């Protein structure tokens, strides 16, 4: 059974240090077995300036069993068709109305398209699945110890963003690009961070206009923004999910 007293203590300790570390952990509901972690992108990496959310599920044996973590910061929009939407200029149109255009960056993007025609990418990293957000990290598997905490686990995930391990990849396609075409990897990783992991500083009208330019009707764009408190990225996900 989960040691909920231990979890409560960890949440309190993490909360006291949040300004210094930038690491946050909060329950999704009254159930402390389901949590959301937040980490800032490390300085000097393509993820700098981004804020990444991580879904955390605690197994019954926690803290003697490792927490299950996967990245939640992602875009996943249904496409009209599948690869037929890959255009001659090497771009793809996604969305219910073929409304959102995102540039490809070579092989990675083509492999980022799921069988159901959706794009499921958390962020660009060799040790993180571009399909599910799953994380390949030893302390989340056989190297876990009850002496570790949710905060130390999240700090390790953050460190993984700084020092990828392409020799032990979670995403083989991304690892190949990291090793063979590093500049393209950096450009793609930075693009995802800028697009989906940064809080926009735009005003409401600018956000509406940006969504309209993507092809969404103005009324729907305004409604989506209002429903998510003005968060442009959440509004985009809401519009794409229908």
C-alpha positions in Angstrom: 0.0 0.0 0.0 1.2 3.5 -0.8 2.7 5.3 2.1 0.5 8.4 1.9 2.1 10.0 5.0 5.4 9.9 3.1 3.9 11.4 0.0 2.4 14.3 2.0 5.8 15.0 3.5 7.4 15.0 0.1 4.9 17.4 -1.3 5.4 19.8 1.6 9.2 19.7 1.2 9.0 20.2 -2.5 6.6 23.2 -2.0 9.1 24.9 0.4 11.9 24.7 -2.1 10.0 25.5 -5.3 11.4 29.0 -5.9 15.0 27.7 -5.7 14.6 24.5 -7.7 11.6 25.3 -10.0 10.4 21.7 -9.3 6.7 21.4 -8.5 4.6 18.4 -7.5 0.9 18.5 -7.0 -1.9 16.0 -6.8 -4.3 15.7 -9.7 -7.2 15.2 -7.3 -7.9 14.0 -3.9 -6.1 10.8 -4.8 -2.4 11.2 -3.9 -1.6 8.2 -6.1 -1.9 10.5 -9.2 0.3 13.5 -9.3 1.6 16.1 -11.8 5.2 17.2 -11.7 6.6 20.3 -13.3 10.2 20.9 -14.3 11.8 23.9 -16.0 13.9 23.3 -19.1 17.7 23.4 -18.2 19.6 26.5 -19.1 21.9 26.1 -22.1 19.8 23.4 -23.7 17.2 23.4 -26.5 14.6 23.1 -23.7 15.6 26.3 -22.0 12.6 28.6 -21.2 10.1 25.7 -21.4 8.0 24.4 -18.6 7.4 20.6 -18.8 4.6 18.7 -17.1 5.1 15.1 -16.1 2.3 12.6 -15.2 3.2 10.7 -12.1 1.5 7.5 -11.0 2.5 5.9 -7.7 2.4 2.1 -7.5 1.0 0.4 -4.4 4.5 -0.4 -3.2 5.7 3.2 -3.2 8.3 4.2 -1.9 9.7 0.7 -2.2 8.8 0.6 -5.9 9.6 3.5 -8.3 7.0 6.0 -9.4 5.8 5.8 -13.0 6.6 9.0 -14.9 5.9 10.2 -18.4 6.0 13.6 -20.1 2.5 15.2 -20.5 3.6 18.3 -22.4 2.8 17.4 -25.9 0.5 18.0 -28.9 -1.7 15.3 -30.3 -4.1 16.4 -33.0 -6.2 14.2 -35.3 -5.3 14.4 -39.0 -7.6 14.3 -42.0 -6.1 11.1 -43.4 -2.5 10.1 -42.7 0.6 10.4 -44.8 -1.4 11.8 -47.7 -1.3 15.1 -45.8 2.5 15.3 -46.1 2.9 18.0 -48.6 5.5 18.5 -51.3 7.2 21.3 -49.3 7.8 18.7 -46.6 5.2 20.0 -44.2 2.1 18.4 -42.7 -1.4 19.7 -42.1 -3.0 18.5 -38.9 -6.3 19.2 -37.2 -10.0 18.5 -37.8 -10.2 21.1 -40.6 -6.6 20.7 -41.9 -5.9 23.8 -40.0 -2.5 23.6 -38.3 0.7 23.5 -40.4 3.8 22.3 -38.7 7.1 21.9 -40.6 8.8 18.6 -40.7 12.4 18.1 -39.7 13.4 15.0 -41.7 12.9 11.4 -40.7 11.8 12.2 -37.1 8.6 13.9 -38.0 7.5 11.1 -40.4 8.0 8.6 -37.7 6.2 10.8 -35.2 2.9 10.1 -37.0 1.0 7.4 -35.3 -1.0 4.7 -37.1 -4.2 6.4 -36.4 -3.0 9.5 -38.2 -2.3 11.6 -35.1 0.9 13.4 -34.1 2.0 12.4 -30.6 5.1 14.1 -29.5 6.2 15.2 -26.0 9.5 16.7 -26.8 12.5 15.9 -28.9 14.9 13.7 -26.9 16.6 10.4 -27.4 15.5 9.0 -24.0 11.9 10.1 -24.2 9.3 8.5 -26.4 7.9 10.9 -29.1 4.8 8.7 -29.1 3.9 8.3 -25.5 6.2 10.6 -23.4 7.7 7.5 -21.7 11.1 8.2 -20.0 14.1 5.9 -20.2 15.9 6.5 -16.9 17.5 3.9 -14.6 16.3 5.4 -11.3 12.7 5.0 -12.6 13.5 1.3 -13.1 16.0 -1.0 -11.4 18.1 1.7 -9.8 15.3 3.1 -7.7 15.8 3.3 -3.9 13.3 4.2 -1.1 15.8 6.8 -0.1 15.0 8.7 -3.3 12.0 11.1 -3.5 9.7 12.4 -6.2 11.7 15.6 -6.2 15.0 13.8 -6.7 13.4 11.7 -9.5 12.2 14.9 -11.2 15.7 16.5 -10.8 17.1 13.4 -12.5 14.6 13.8 -15.4 15.6 17.4 -15.7 19.3 16.4 -15.7 18.5 13.9 -18.5 17.4 16.8 -20.7 20.9 18.3 -20.2 22.8 15.1 -20.9 20.9 12.7 -23.3 22.1 9.1 -23.5 21.6 8.2 -27.2 23.4 4.9 -26.6 20.4 3.7 -24.5 17.5 5.3 -26.3 13.8 5.3 -25.7 13.2 6.7 -29.2 15.6 5.2 -31.7 14.8 7.6 -34.5 15.5 10.6 -32.4 18.7 9.0 -31.1 19.9 8.5 -34.7 19.3 12.1 -35.5 21.0 13.2 -32.4 24.1 11.2 -33.4 24.1 11.9 -37.1 22.6 15.4 -37.5 22.9 17.2 -34.2 22.1 20.6 -35.5 18.8 19.4 -36.9 18.1 17.7 -33.6 18.7 21.0 -31.7 16.6 22.9 -34.1 13.7 20.5 -33.8 13.9 20.3 -30.0 14.0 24.1 -29.7 11.0 24.4 -32.0 8.9 22.0 -29.9 9.9 23.9 -26.7 9.1 27.3 -28.3 5.8 26.1 -29.6 4.4 23.9 -26.9 6.3 24.3 -23.6 6.5 28.1 -23.3 3.9 30.3 -21.6 2.8 32.9 -24.2 3.2 36.6 -23.3 0.7 37.6 -26.1 -2.4 39.5 -25.3 -5.9 38.0 -25.8 -6.4 39.5 -29.2 -3.0 38.4 -30.4 -3.6 34.9 -29.2 -7.0 34.8 -31.0 -5.4 36.1 -34.2 -2.6 33.5 -34.0 -5.2 30.7 -33.7 -7.3 32.2 -36.6 -4.2 32.2 -38.8 -3.8 28.5 -38.1 -7.3 28.1 -39.6 -9.6 28.0 -36.6 -12.8 30.1 -36.7 -12.5 33.2 -34.5 -15.5 32.4 -32.3 -14.1 28.9 -31.6 -10.7 30.3 -30.9 -12.1 32.8 -28.4 -14.2 30.2 -26.7 -11.3 27.8 -26.4 -9.0 30.5 -24.9 -11.7 31.5 -22.4 -12.3 27.9 -21.3 -8.6 27.4 -20.4 -7.9 30.7 -18.8 -6.1 32.2 -21.8 -3.4 29.5 -22.1 -2.7 29.4 -25.8 -1.2 25.9 -25.8 -4.1 24.4 -23.9 -6.5 26.2 -26.2 -4.7 24.7 -29.3 -4.9 21.2 -27.8 -8.6 21.7 -27.0 -9.3 22.9 -30.6 -7.4 20.1 -32.1 -9.1 17.5 -30.0 -12.5 18.7 -31.2 
